[in-house]
């Protein structure tokens, strides 16, 4: 490889927003921050810890299928309304963590996701890939 080519490759590798970001960063991790997920979720907490009000996302792949997550990230309000086993499971964990009796409540995630933050199908796939590693 000619020297000039090497310089160009080097510039391509290191250009972009932050030092290593375009080539080495995990796109799912970046999207998780960009799309407000990180404001509410702690990826290091287990799903039994709702601190302050959102479940930790560690091991989330054991709690939901990819298909369920696809629907949830697209339109949490719609999934919430079905009161399916995934929703019931989240709610059971929520009230156990609070130490209170279950009662009807709105989805907190649906106040933002599917409303002011709408995800494309492509973004959802990238996020699921990321969630699957937690
Ligand atoms: C406004 C705070 C908020 C934002 C923003 C938010 N979530 Fe949530 N998320 C929640 C809450 C709270 C729940 C539990 C159900 C509920 O009350 O909506 C939840 C549930 C989940 C679950 C199921 C977790 C489990 O243990 O069953 C996943 C996965 C998830 N969110 C991923 C995401 C991703 C990915 C994003 C970003 C695109 C995101 N959330 C953005 C608050 C939020």
Boltz pocket constraint, residues with backbone or C-beta under 6 A from the ligand:
constraints:
  - pocket:
      binder: B
      contacts: [[A, 31], [A, 32], [A, 35], [A, 36], [A, 37], [A, 38], [A, 39], [A, 40], [A, 41], [A, 47], [A, 53], [A, 54], [A, 55], [A, 56], [A, 57], [A, 60], [A, 63], [A, 64], [A, 69], [A, 73], [A, 76], [A, 86], [A, 90], [A, 106], [A, 107], [A, 108], [A, 109], [A, 110], [A, 111], [A, 112], [A, 113], [A, 119], [A, 127], [A, 131]]
      max_distance: 6.0
